Amino acid sequence: MNQIAEMTTAEVRQAAEQLLARTTGDLTGPDAEQFRALQARAAELRRLDAEDERTRAEVRSAVDGSGGAVVVDSVRTSTAPDTGSRDTQRSTALRTIERSVQAGQITAAAGETVEHLVTTGPAPARSWAQRWVTESGSDAYRSAFARHIADPERGHLQWTAEESAAWRRVGELQNEQRAMGIASTEIGHAMVPYQLDPSILLTSDGSTHPLLEISRVIPTVSDVWHGVSSAGVTAEWLGEGSQAADASPTLDDPAIRAWKASVFVPYSVELGGDAPGLLTELGTLMRDGADQLLAKAYTTGTGDGQPTGIITALTAVPDVVVESHTPATLAAEDVYKLQNALPARFQPNSRFMASLSVLNALRQLTTENGSYVFPELRDATPSLLGRPVHENSLMDGVDGDYPLAVGDFNQFAITQRAPSAVELIPHLFGANARPTGQRGLWLWLRTGADVLVPNAFRVLSTADLTS
């Protein structure tokens, strides 16, 4: 029941549908109790959504009109950042997110990621995330950060009083984060405005690889995420007066560590003279650099000093590896064999994933009369055997050992720890130890990944074990 209290609207709906699907007739006993708890959580979420919508409407009214105050939870407050009650703090963070989306500073998907941080999780972490969004997302802090980036040595001398105050407040947040122990943040480094943070921007529509789109992405402010997973429970038919079997599920406690990744971006002093454009350009470069690094880690990462990639995790479990009919050969029958090997429980939400070369090889397979074996792969939105298919060219090609995977990718978790931090290098030097007229921005972020339930997947092996 404690898990229900943390569910989102989509999770409540899914849990209720699963509960009703496995039950015939009226709900009784624990099932009825669970359903009532889901109904209560749904009602609570509707109430919170209504409050947030009312707050947004009041903010829009205040912005469009001449007033400079908003009524939040029966308290009249200024539209400036406030640090009052928890409800007001939460509403202020949500308004900041909404303004960032409307201004085009972050995408709607990134906004949902940030909203998850400020509305879920332990109370101390939620409170910190709410203030992080409000303070690091303020115009004053963005302006101060831009001046600092443009001139690391003297930029702070140009700060206005408001910018100086914003910088101090964000610094206090960093100190509080270290004191709370919710994450390890190095001392003396600048916090990235949340609108530029790659851990926020790299969402399903901010990345070029599919795993952020189809996997379970968990934003967090801690270095280690702890979850609960189970391969399932046992259900049975009982005769009148018969004793029920022990259906206690075997619960796992997966812990996914967030590993440190870094991105180095050199930029010219001339670019530093255009502070507004600089932030936009550097944000794009940092996001692209991180995206390329993380795409490989989420696919084939070793788990040692970096996330555990999905292929790495699956190939370490012999039971989920399906061997091809003929070694070193990818045939149509292997695709059917792979899908058939996936347990029925995970079939409805399953998807295929393969590299472009493998997908193209499957597209060319024909029958004896010249018909394509998998014509659906040639559609604008390709599918394979009635399931979605996703291109991940960091997987093995047709000559590799593991060319194709299928499964419920909700059981592959990616954690993204916020916030990211940067260190400024005022001068870069060439091979002759003379300045090049460039500065450097060294950013680091933390992320982790691992498979929660290996049995939710199957991966095809075409390895020739005889060679």
C-alpha positions, 0 to 999 in steps of 0.5 A: 500500500505504501507504493500506491501512495507514490504512484502517478496517474498512469501507474494507478490506471495501469495497476487498476487495469491489471487488477481487474484483468486477473479477477472475475466477479466481484473484488474481495479481500486484499484485492478489494482493499488494494482497489480502494487504495487505488481509487483513493490515490486517483482521487488525491491526484485529481485534487492535486491536478485541480489545485495546480491548474487553478494555480496556473490559471491565477498565474496567467491572470496575474501575468496578463493583467496588472496585478502582481500577486497570486492567491495560492492555497488561500494565501496571497503571495507575490509572483516572485520566487517564494520560500513559504509553506511546502504547498506554496513551494511546490506550486512555485516550482510547478509555475517555473516549469510551466514558464520554461516550457512555454518559453521553449527553454525545455521540451514538454517531456523534459518538463514532465521529468522535472515535475516528477522530481518535485512531486514524488519521492521522500519529502526532503528530496522533494523539498530540495528539488522544488527549491532547485527548480525555482532558484536555478531556473530563475532569470537572475541565476541564468543571467549570473551563470551566463556572465560567469561562463563568458568571463570566469575571472571577472564576470562576477564583478558585473553581477547585479544585486539580484544576480548575486543573491540568486548565485548565493541561494543556489550555492546554499542549495549545494551546501544543503545537498551535501549536508543531507547526503542525498547526493555527492556534489563536489565543492567549488563548482557551479550548478547548471541552470536546470533548463540546461541540465543534460540529465533533464534535457535527455528525455525521449524527445531530446535523444537520438537513441531509443532506450530513453524512449522505451525504457523506464526512466527514473529521475532522482536526486540521490546517487543510488536508486533503490527499487522493488521488483518481482518475477510475479506471484502464484495464483490458484483455483481452490476447492471449498474449504481448501487451504490457500498456498503460500503465494508470497512473491520473491521480492528483489531489491534492485539498487542502481548506482549513478555513475559519473560521466563528463563532457568537455566543451571548448569555446572561443572568447568571442563566443563568450562575448554573446552571453545569451547565445552562449548558453543556448549553444553550450547547452546544445553541445553538452546535450549532444556530447552526453547523448553519444556517451550515454547511448553506448553505455545504456546499450553495452555498458560494462557496469564497472565505472559506467551504467550496465547496458541492457545487452551486457545485463541480458547476456550474463543470464544464460536463461534469457539467451536464445541460440539461433538455429544455425550458428553465425546465421540470422534467419527468419525462423530465428525471429519467430523462435526468439519471440516464442521464447518470451514468457506470455506475461511480458508479451503484450508490452514487448518490443524488438530492438536491433541495429540498422544493418540487422533490420535491413537484413530482415527487410530483404528476406524473401519466401520462395515465391519472392514475397517479403517475409517481414513486409511490415518492416518496410512501413513508415512506422516499422513493426515486427511480428505485430510488435513495435521495433526500434533501431539501436545501431550500437547493438551488434550487426549481422556479423555480431553475436547478439543481433536482436532483442525482444522484451518489455523494456519497462523492466530496464531502468535508467536513473538520471541524477540531477543536478549536473555541475560545471567547472570553468577553465579560463584559458586553454593552451596549445601544444607550445604552451601558449593561449589559444583564445579559448575557454573550456567548460567541463560538465559532469552528470551522473546516471545509471542503468540496469535490468530489473527483471531479466526474464522480461527479455530474450536476446538472440545469440548467433555466436558460433560456439564451435569455432 
